């Protein structure tokens, strides 16, 4: 494929993801068909299947849209070997909050919970393509802190529930009450993130 054709195909894919996200939010996963998506995108159903093998794959692409940039940001933070692990964790948590609350994942978090119960293959794909990569990167950061003596040795499963659970809960809460005029007063992201970070560092640091 020529470079121009490749860029055109990528632009089309981005457009499909954007319009499909809106449609999933309007109609739900079960209420959205590939025919409806093709019509919304102004393309044929055959053309849609050229970009995505099925609705499951397209849904996962919608909720993880732009996610690679977040993974790249986490990778860059972790690679900074001359900085304390605590500082890197603070920056990493800012990225985690951003990608979970301010991205497509945040907008679609209630729908993700619904779809994951009904369609296990979607849940598995979402975990392998979204959850697992960021957990692995964060664990690399934690292990570096343990190796340097800055962090304690803690159970990975317990730590991840403490670290990722509140972020997911906040995302769901903000979407559940998104019509509130005073949403940020009820669920202030920056304040809650900073408090969350202090709790996690309190668990991890040996000097506490």
C-alpha positions in Angstrom: 0.0 0.0 0.0 1.3 3.4 -1.0 1.9 6.0 1.8 -1.0 8.2 0.6 -3.3 5.2 0.6 -2.1 4.1 4.0 -2.8 7.6 5.5 -6.2 7.7 3.8 -7.1 4.3 5.3 -5.9 5.5 8.7 -8.0 8.6 8.5 -11.0 6.5 7.5 -10.4 4.2 10.5 -10.3 7.2 12.9 -13.5 8.6 11.4 -15.2 5.2 11.9 -14.1 4.9 15.5 -15.3 8.5 16.2 -18.8 8.0 14.7 -19.1 4.5 16.1 -18.4 5.7 19.6 -21.2 8.2 19.3 -23.6 5.5 18.1 -22.6 3.1 20.8 -23.3 5.8 23.4 -26.7 6.6 21.8 -27.9 3.0 21.2 -25.9 0.7 23.4 -23.8 -2.2 22.2 -26.6 -4.6 21.6 -28.8 -1.9 19.9 -26.0 -1.0 17.5 -25.5 -3.0 14.3 -22.7 -2.9 11.7 -25.3 -1.7 9.2 -26.2 1.2 11.4 -22.5 2.0 11.8 -21.8 1.8 8.1 -24.8 4.2 7.4 -23.6 6.6 10.1 -20.1 6.6 8.5 -21.4 7.0 5.0 -19.7 3.8 3.8 -20.8 0.3 2.7 -21.0 -2.5 5.1 -18.3 -4.3 3.1 -16.0 -1.3 3.5 -16.6 -1.3 7.2 -15.6 -5.0 7.4 -12.5 -4.1 5.5 -11.4 -2.0 8.5 -12.9 -4.1 11.4 -13.6 -7.9 11.5 -16.8 -7.4 13.6 -18.7 -5.3 16.1 -16.7 -6.7 19.0 -13.4 -5.6 17.5 -14.8 -2.2 16.6 -16.1 -1.6 20.1 -12.8 -2.4 21.7 -11.1 0.0 19.2 -13.6 2.7 20.3 -12.9 2.4 24.0 -9.1 2.2 23.5 -8.9 5.0 21.0 -5.8 7.1 21.5 -4.6 4.7 24.1 -1.2 4.0 22.5 -0.2 7.6 23.2 -0.9 7.0 26.9 1.2 3.9 26.9 4.0 5.8 25.2 3.7 8.4 27.9 3.9 5.8 30.7 6.9 4.1 28.9 8.7 7.5 28.7 8.1 8.2 32.4 9.4 4.8 33.5 12.5 5.1 31.3 13.8 8.1 33.3 16.3 6.2 35.4 17.7 9.2 37.2 14.4 10.1 39.0 13.0 8.7 42.2 10.3 6.1 41.8 7.9 8.2 43.8 8.1 11.1 41.4 7.6 8.8 38.4 4.6 7.2 40.1 3.0 10.6 40.6 3.4 11.4 36.9 2.2 7.9 35.9 -1.0 8.2 38.0 -1.7 11.5 36.3 -1.6 9.7 33.0 -3.8 6.8 34.3 -6.4 9.3 35.5 -6.4 11.1 32.2 -6.8 8.0 30.1 -9.5 6.5 32.3 -11.5 9.6 32.9 -10.9 12.1 30.1 -10.8 9.6 27.2 -13.2 7.4 25.4 -12.9 4.9 28.2 -14.3 7.5 30.6 -17.3 8.3 28.3 -18.0 4.6 27.7 -17.3 3.2 31.2 -20.9 2.3 32.1 -21.3 0.7 28.7 -18.0 -1.2 29.0 -19.3 -2.7 32.3 -22.6 -3.7 30.7 -21.0 -5.2 27.6 -18.3 -7.0 29.5 -20.9 -9.0 31.4 -22.8 -10.0 28.4 -20.0 -10.5 25.9 -17.0 -12.2 27.6 -14.9 -12.0 24.4 -15.2 -8.2 24.5 -14.2 -8.2 28.2 -11.2 -10.4 27.4 -10.0 -8.2 24.5 -10.5 -5.0 26.6 -8.4 -6.5 29.4 -5.6 -7.7 27.1 -5.4 -4.5 25.0 -6.2 -1.9 27.7 -5.8 -3.1 31.2 -2.9 -5.5 31.1 -0.4 -3.3 29.2 -0.8 -0.4 31.6 -0.6 -2.7 34.6 2.6 -4.3 33.3 4.2 -0.8 32.8 3.2 0.4 36.3 4.6 -2.8 37.8 7.9 -2.2 36.0 8.0 1.2 37.8 7.1 -0.4 41.2 9.7 -3.1 40.8 12.4 -0.5 40.0 11.4 1.3 43.2 11.7 -1.9 45.1 15.0 -2.7 43.6 16.4 0.8 44.6 15.1 0.4 48.2 12.6 3.2 47.9 9.5 1.0 47.9 8.4 -2.0 50.0 7.6 -5.4 48.6 3.9 -5.6 48.3 1.5 -8.1 46.8 0.9 -7.2 43.1 -2.8 -8.1 43.1 -3.6 -6.1 46.2 -1.6 -3.1 45.1 -3.3 -3.0 41.7 -6.8 -3.2 43.3 -5.8 -0.2 45.5 -4.3 1.7 42.6 -6.6 1.1 39.7 -9.9 0.5 41.6 -10.5 4.1 42.7 -9.8 5.4 39.2 -12.4 3.1 37.6 -14.9 3.9 40.4 -14.4 7.7 39.8 -14.8 7.3 36.1 -18.1 5.4 36.5 -19.4 7.9 39.1 -18.7 10.9 36.9 -20.5 9.3 34.0 -23.4 8.2 36.1 -24.0 11.7 37.3 -22.7 13.6 34.2 -25.8 15.7 34.0 -25.0 17.4 37.4 -24.2 21.1 37.0 -21.8 20.8 40.0 -20.2 17.5 38.9 -16.7 18.7 39.7 -17.7 19.6 43.2 -19.0 16.1 43.8 -16.2 14.4 42.0 -13.1 16.7 41.8 -10.6 14.7 39.8 -7.4 16.6 40.7 -8.2 16.6 44.5 -9.1 12.9 44.5 -6.1 12.0 42.4 -3.7 13.7 44.8 -5.2 12.1 47.8 -5.1 8.7 46.1 -1.5 9.2 45.3 -0.7 10.0 48.9 -2.4 6.8 50.0 -0.5 4.6 47.5 2.8 6.2 48.4 2.0 5.7 52.1 1.6 2.0 51.3 4.8 1.7 49.2 7.5 3.9 50.8 9.8 2.4 53.3 10.2 5.7 55.2 6.5 5.8 56.1 
